[in-house]
């Protein structure tokens, strides 16, 4: 399943790159792209466990950029 989410309060391109690398390492994630310019997260992951994967993605994003929120 591939989905696109809006990001809020992503402050820098370096944080976006760190976030992208960390999300890509989560089990079940096929690909992840974080765009600082468009403030968007594009994620492709396993359908069966997508909700669990997204919980892990939210935690990962908070570690990298505490003020950043993923808009569902």
N, C-alpha and C positions, 0 to 999 in steps of 0.2 A: 504494500500500500504506500502510495506517495501522497504527502500532504504538505501544504504551505501554511505557515503561521506568521503572523505579524509580531515583531518584537518591539517592546517599548523600553526606552531609556538605555539603549545600547550605546555606550559612550565613545568607544574607540575601535578602530579597525584591528588593532593588535588583539583586543579582547575577543573580537568576532572570530579571528583566526584560531585563538586558543580554544574557544568554545567549539568550533567546528571540528578540531582535532579530537577533543575530549568526547564529543557526541559520537563520532565515527568509531570510537573504541567500545561503545556499549554493545553488549551481546544482542543480536537481532537486527541491528542497524546495517542496512545495505549501503546507504550513502547519506551524507549530510552536507548541506551547504548553508553557511551563515553569511548573509550579505549585509555589510555595514551600511552601504549606500542606500539600499532600499529597506533596511531594517526588517529583513525577512529571514525565516528559517525554513528551508526545504529539507524534508526528511523522507527517506524511503526505508521502510522497515517491515518486519514480518507481521502479517495481518493478525495472526492468532494471538499475539502478545503485545499488540500495539499500545494498549492502555498502560501496561506495566513499563514498556519502553519509554513512553512519554513521561511517566513519573520519574524515571531515572534521568531523562533529559532535563526536566525542570530542576532537579537537584544539582545536576552538573552545571547548568547555566548559573545557578545561584552561587556556586563555589567560585566561578570565574568572574562573574559580574553581579554582585549582590543586588544592585538596583534594577537589573534587567528583568522584564516580565514577558512571558510568552502569552499572547492573546489567543485563546481557543475559540 
